[in-house]
Amino acid sequence: MSSVNWLEEVLKRKDEFISDLQGLLRIKSVLDEENAKEDAPLGQGIKDALQYMLDLGEKDGFSSKNVGNLAGHLEMGEGKELVGILGHVDVVPEGDGWSVEPYGAEVKDGKIYARGSSDDKGPTIAAYYGMKIVKDLGLPLSKRVRLIIGTDEESNWRCVDHYFQQEEMPTTGFVPDADFPIIFAEKGISDYDIVQPARDGQAIGKYELVSFQSGRRYNMVPDYAEAHLKMDEMNTAEVQNYLAYLNEIKLEGDAKFVDSELVLTLIGKSAHGAEPRNGNNAGIFMAEYLKTLELDNTGKEYVETVAGFYEKSRGEVFGIAYEDDDSGELTINVGVMNFSKDEGGRIGLNMRYPVTFDIDEGKRKIEATLAEKGLRLENFTDSKPTYVKKDDPLIKTLQKVYEEQTGEKAELLAIGGGTYSRALDKGVAFGAMFPGREDVMHQKDEYAIVEDLFKASAIYAQAIYELAK
């Protein structure tokens, strides 16, 4: 069926494609455990987004299944073997500073703006339309094809954990949640906390750090930080000093007296935690300023620990800097920072490590470094690296499709991001961001280029056919 013009088939359906995508983008599917219910374990918005996709699939004639309101799938075809496509409909919090409505799904100048437009609702709809086109054309398949819809990719992956306890593992598959051409290797991902216990009987400095807060997620560079200081007396000079610091680092923020406290705020730049250098970490910049003040010992210890990561995102802090040829450098993102004078401090880190890195030895070095400073390591999690051999039939098929659709060489990539491909026995990340495009995932004014989504959908349609024919 090489005679099929896949892009032409997508463009025949472009109005319907955009309408279906807008419907999904307008659902605020952010994790909401505070309001979770038995039938909405991750919150109502996430449940609504999952149900939206299942309803869409049923309308278009796919068989559907809801798996515990944590995941679901849409399926077509027949056969023993199963081709899996894993997308997700949950999104990270929208954050601050948008110039458009974060869930408005506005199309402007060839772009569709919304949280999730590029990560991962846009690509998921592109893959869905790839399946739909193969189905609409009635092309003969010897395998089943299943779009698996996750709902907790941005947090703890409870969706795929639950799903694969209940459902079969695909024979092979791909994930439309990263970059084109093909990502054959993904770094390991480890989250962990540095814990500073509350200290009794500490000497008080000129300033007492009452509280410090920055960051919502381990895998996001924080774009906001706030610190509360108690002072011997209202010192307006300190306000001017802080504003001068903001001017020096070219970031925004404020300093003002609220009751008996000086409240400092700082606005940084959010980015995906896989590459901390793409953002401006508000918490670290705040700590850099606070460490210059005469703080009480407990507060001083905390801010110096945070500030220790200033311009050090490669494991240098723990003596574990490492890189390999296939997957690049180890990175550490300081994602969540919380301190109170009564409870002590906590720093949540997100580490991406190369496929050849010894994580057990790395953990030992982290623990030893912290122990020297009277700090603890807690809540250590580890998602192992994943890769598919370069000569695997899955890789060869996707390379062929990408090159035929784009006329460009399908280079193999390795990333620090973690996609659902690591939930598969054999799978790779395949799009949907094309080379040279700006990465706006997890950032304010997130968008997807409409023509790119159409092009990705054509690639997915051919890939689905080639893998399942």
N, C-alpha and C positions, 0 to 999 in steps of 0.2 A: 504493500500500500504506500510505496514511496511517492505515489502521485498525489497524495493528499497535501493540500496547501494548508498547513496547520494554522499559520497566522491568519489566513483568510477566514478560516472557520471561527477563530476567536473574534475577529472583527465583525462577523455577522451577528455576534451575540454581545457586542460591546455595551449597548445601553442596559441590557439585562444584567451584565457583569457588574457595571458600576452601581446599579440600583441595589443588587444583592450585597455588594461590599459595603455600601453606605448603611444599609440596615444593620449589618454586623458591627460596624465601627461606632454606631450611635448607642450601642449598649456599653455601659461603664462596667467592664468585667474585671475589676480590680479585686484582689483577695480581700475578703471581709469576714474574718473569723469571729469578730465580735458579734455579728448578727447572723452567724451560721445557724442553720436548722437541719433537722434530720434529712430532709429531702434537698437541702442546699448546703452541703457540708463546707463549701468554700465561700458562701455568700450568694445572695439572690442574683446579682449581676452576672457572675460566672455561670450559674445555672441557666440563666436566660440566654447567654451567648451559645452555650452548648446546645440548648434546645432549638435555637434559631437554625443552627447548621443541620441538626437532625430533621427538622421540619422542611428545610430547603431540599435536602436529599430525598425525602419521601415524596415531595411534590414532583421531583424530577425522575422518579421511578427507581431509585436505589433502595436496597434493603437497608434498614437502619437498626441500631441497637444502642440503648442507653445503659452504660455500665456503672451503676451506683451513683449517678449524677456527678461522677468524678471524671469520666471519659465516655466516649462513644465511638461508633464507627458507621460509615456508609460503604456498602459493598456492591460490586457487580462482577459478572463473569462466573465461570465454572472451572473446576479443576482441583487437583490435590494441592498444588503449590499456591502460595499466597504472596503477592507483591504488596508491601505496606508503604503508605505515605503518611508520615506523622507531622501534623501541624498543631498549633495551639491557639486558643481563643482568649486566654487570660492576658492581661497587660500589666505593666508596672504602673504605679501611681503617676498621674499626669505631671506633678510638680508645679512649679510656679513660672510666671513670666511669658505665658503664651500670648501671641498676637491674634490668634483665632480661637474659636471655641474648641477645646480639646476633644470633644465627642460630637462635633458638628459635621464631620465628614465633608467639608466644603471642598469643591473642586475649583481650583484657581490657577490659571497660567499652566495648565497641563499637569498639575499636581493635586493629589487628594490629601488633605491635612486632617490628621486625627491621631490620637494615641493608639498604637497598634497598626497603623497603616503600613508600616514597613516591618513591624515585629509584633505579631506574625499573622494578623488577619488578612492583609493584602495578599501575601504569598499563599496563605491557606485557600483563599478564594480562587487564586490563580490555579492552584493544583486541582481544586474542585472542578473548575471549568475544563481543565485538561481531561479529567475523568468523564465529565459530561459530554464532551465532544466525541471521545472514543465510543461512548455508549450511544449517543445520538446517531452516529454514522453506522452503527450496527457492525462494527469490525469484529471478525472472529478472534476469540481469545482462548488460550489453552490453560490459563491460570485465572485465579480470582484476584481482583484488585480491591484494596480496602483503604479508604481514607480514615485514619485514626485521629480523633480529635481530643487533644489534651486540654486540661484546664488549670494546671498548677506548674507549668514549665518555669515561670518566673520565680518560683519559691522552692518548694520541696519535692516536686515530682511525684506527689502522692497519686496523681492521676495515672501515670504509666505504671507505677508500682502496683496499684490496684488492678489496672486493666490487664496486665500480663499475668496476674495471679488467676484471672478468670478466663482469659482468651488466649488463643494460639499465637505463637511468635511467627511473624512473617518469614518466609524463606529468604527474602532479600527486600531491599527497599531504600527509600531516600527521604530526606527531610528538607522541606522548602523554608528554611529558617536561618539562612546565613548568606554566603556569597557564591556567585558563579566564578569560575567554571565548576570545580568539584573540590570539596574538602574531604580529603582521604584520611586525615589525622586530626584529632582534637586533643588538646592538653588535658591532663588530669585537673580536677577542680576540688579544692579543699576550703571549707569554711571553718573558722575557729575564733574563739574569744580570748583576748588578753584580759585577765581580771586583776584589778587592784583592790584588795580588801580595804574596808574602812580602817583608818588608823586612829588609835586612841592617844590622847595626850600629846598631840603634835603642837609645836610652837606656832603661834599665829603671826603672820607677816603683816605688812602694811595693808594688804588686801586679802580678803577671804573669798576663795572661789566657792560660791554656793552651789552652782549647777553649770553644766556644760552639756549641750546636746547638738548633734549633727548626724544626719543620715537616716534613711528609712530602710535601705536594703544593702546587704553585703555586696551584691553585684552591681551597684550603682555608685559612681563618684558623687558624693553629696554636694548639693548646690545651695545649702543653707546651713548656717551655724548660729547658735545663740549661747551667750554666756552671761551669768549673773554674778556680780561681785559686790561684796560688802566692803565699805571703806570706813576708815576712822572718821573722815569728814567728807562732805561733798566737794570733790576736787574737779572743778570745771576744766582745769588744764589737761586732765586725763582724757576728757572728751576730745579736745583738740589734738592730742597726741594720737589718738586712735583714728580720727578722721585723716590725719596726715599719713598714717600708715596705709589706710585704704587708698589714698591718692597715689602713694608710692607703688603699691602693687597693682594699681589700676583695676580694682574691684569695688563693688558698691556695698554699702552697709550703713549702720547708724550707731550712735551712742547716745543714751539718754538716761536720766534718773527716774526710776519708778519706785515710789515709796523710799525706802532706805538703801536701795540697790542701784548700781550702775549696770544697765543692760546693754550689752554689745551684740550687734547682729552683723552677719557677713553673707553676701550672696556670691557664690562661686559659679561654676559651670558644670552641669551634670554630663556624664558620659557613661558608656558601658564599662563595667569594672574589669573587663578583659584587657583593656588598655588604659590604665589610670592617667597616662600622659595626655590623653585626649580631653581631659577635663581640668577644672580648677577646684581642688578639694577644699570646700569651705571650712571644714573642721580643722584640717591641717594648717591652713592660713590663719585661722583664729588662734590655734595653739602657738603658732610662731610669734604672734603678738603677745599673747598672755605670758609666755616664758620670759619676757623682758621685764615683767612687773615683779614687785616684791610680794609674792604670794605666800600664803600659809603653806607649810610643808606638804600637806596632803594634796592640795591643788597643784602645787609646783611639780610634784612627782608625776601627776596625771598628764599635765600639759606637756611636760618634757618627753614623756613616752609617746604621745601623739606627734609632737613636733619632730621626734626622731625619724619619722617617715618623710619629712620634707625632702622632695627631690630624690627619694630613695624608694623606688617601687619595684626593684629587681631582686629582693631578698637579701640585700646587703645588711639590713638591720640584724638579721639572724645568722649571717655568714653562710647563706645557702644560695647565693647567686649561681645560676646554672643555665646553659643553653645547649641545644643540639641542632644538627643540620636540618632534620626533618621538621621540627616543631618550634624552634626558636627559643626565646628567653622565658625564664620563670618571672612571673609578675605577681605583685601583692597590691590589692586595693584596700584602703582603709575605708570601710563602707558605713559603719555605724559606731557612733561615739556617745556614750552617756556617762555622766558623772554627777554625783551629789555628795555633799560634805558628810552626810550621815551614812550613806550606803557604800561609798567608794566608787570606783570607776570600772568601766567595761569598754573594750574596743573590739569591734567585730571586723575580722579580716576575710578577704576572699582571695585565695591564692590559685593561680593557674600554673601548672608545672609541666615541663616537657615530657614526651612519652618515654624517654630513657632515664628520667630522674628517679632516684631511690627515695620514695616518700617516707618510708619508715626511718631512714637515717635523717632525713630532713626534719621530721617531727621531733626526733631526739635533740637535734641542735636547737630547735625553737624552744623546747622545754628547758634546756640547759641555760640558754640566754635569759629567759624570763626568771628562772630560779635565782640567778645571780642578783636580780633586782627586786626580789621579794614578790614577784608576780606569778600568776598561775595561768596555765593553758586549760581551757574548758570547751566543751561542745564541739570537739574536733570531728568533722565529717570528711569523707573522702570518696569522690567519684573518679574511678580509674580512667586513664587515657583510653582512647579508642582509635583504631585505624584499620583500613582494609588494604590488602596488598595491591600494588600498582597494576599488576597484570590480571586482577580478578575480572571475570566477565561483567560484573556490575559496573566496574570502572570503565571498561572498554566500551560498553553500550552507551553509557552516559556521555563519554567523550565523543563518540560518533554523532550522537544526537545534537550535542551542543555545537560541534563544528559545522554540521549541516545547517543548523538554524541561524548561526551567527556569522559563519565564514571566518571565525577566529579560532586560534589554537586553544584546546581545552587543557590548560595548565592544572596541575594538581597542587592543592594548597593545604597548609596546616594552620590551625587557629587556636586561640586561647579561649574562645567562647565555647560554651557547652550546649550542644543541640541534642535533640531527641535521638540522634543516630547512635548515641551511646546506650540507649535503651534497647536497641536492636542487636540481635546476634550478628547480623551482617547488614550494615547500612552506612550511607554517607550523607553529608549535607550537600545540597544541590540547589544553589540560588537562595533567594531570588534577587539579590543585589548584584548588579553588573559591575565589572571592573571600571574603576575611575569615578564611580558615583560617590557622593557624600554620604557618610554613614550617620544617620540621624536617629538611630534606634535609641530609646531611653532618653531622648533629649526633648526640650520644648520645641513646639512647632514641627513635630515629627510629620513626615510626609512620605508618600510614594509617588513616583512618576508614573502616570497612567499608562503611557506607551510602553514603559518597562514591564508593567504588570501584564499587559497583553502579550508582549514578547515572551515573558516567562511562561505564561499559560500555554503558548504554542509549543515551547520546549517541553513542558510537562506532558502535554497531550501526546507528542511523539514518543517521549520516554516511556510513558505508561504503555503505549501500544507495543513498542519494541521489547519491553521487559515481559509483557504478558501474552504476546501473540502465540 
